[in-house]
Amino acid sequence: MVGKYVLFAFRGEPMCFIHVLLNALDMKAKGFEVKVVLEGEAVKLVPMLYSEDSPLYGLYNRALDQGLIAGICKACSQKFGTYDLALEKGIPILDDMANHAGMAPFLKEGYTVITF
């Protein structure tokens, strides 16, 4: 049985997020339902996601085109200065848990949470 997974990216290292994106794309290709949430320091990566010179650009756009990006943490993106860019680019802002992206809504929808 194919499952539902949400990948919460907390780390701000591009190489870690590349693996989040690679896993999300691979899981989707293999029939899993998958979403990606940017939380914690990972929100600092937003400018790289939209820079054509970035190693994240191509993978992120593939994930975006396939509807895999669930959103970004409001509080963390405000703290790390990427909130306005996230809004401008139309990334959903998640704030259900004291202005942070909570895991509970995904759990209620039957997703298994994986953290990076």
C-alpha angles and dihedrals in degrees: 000000000000114000142205119253135179117199112210110201112202103158120089098213114114093218091057092050091048087061091048089054094043091051093046092050093045093048091049091050089053093053103264122135105237139174133184126217124191110216137159116000092349088081088072088071095068095099090052091052090064099039112100089209092059123100087224096057101083097041092045092051091050089051091046092049090052093051095246098132108093095179151274133277112261098209096045094045089051091048094048096041100247100105096097093049091048090052091046091051093046098244107161111252113226117203108145095122108059089309092314129105105266125209094212096081090055092046090051088055091053099259122145111224120229119184128207 
